[in-house]
Amino acid sequence: MIIVFLIVLIVALIIANILISTLVPKKRREKGYANITNTKTQIVEEPELVDNGYLEVISERTTKMDSRIASINQKVGMINERITNLEKAITCLIDSQINFENNSGKKANNTHTDFDFEKLEFKIKNLEQQVDELKNPRTPQKTFYGRVDPKMERKIKSLAFNKKTN
């Protein structure tokens, strides 16, 4: 009798398990598929609105950068102009020296070429001083707004003279 009761109980549990499993839907947990039963709601934050104060700060920064770029371009132009003047003076010096050497075998009575040498040497020394002044200015250059900017000076020197600065 106890054995029959245990067998009937086991059969009843098996049937109950089958009925319950058919009534409750199974969760789909396959790889690569989204969980359909996920009912979490996500809060979507609204994006920040850009106000005029922020735009004014950006426009002020861009004008500062534009003024820095303009001053850098101006200094680079000055440096390029002085370097071309120095190159012209050197080529004139070399040409006059070649002419002097060619004419020295004939007659050394021409003192005009000596004067030209002195004049060219003076020009070269003057241009070298100008280039040195650009490399190491006595007074720091100011920005468009009248403020001294040492970072800008270092950057100009590194761009103009191909040197890395700290």
Secondary structure, DSSP 8 states (H G I E B T S, - for coil): -HHHHHHHHHHHHHHHHHHHHHHS------TTS--TT--------------HHHHHHHHHHHHHHHHHHHHHHHHHHHHHHHHHHHHHHHHHHHHHHHHHHHHHTT-----HHHHHHHHHHHHHHHHHHHHHHHHS-SS--B-TTS-B-HHHHHHHHHHHHT----
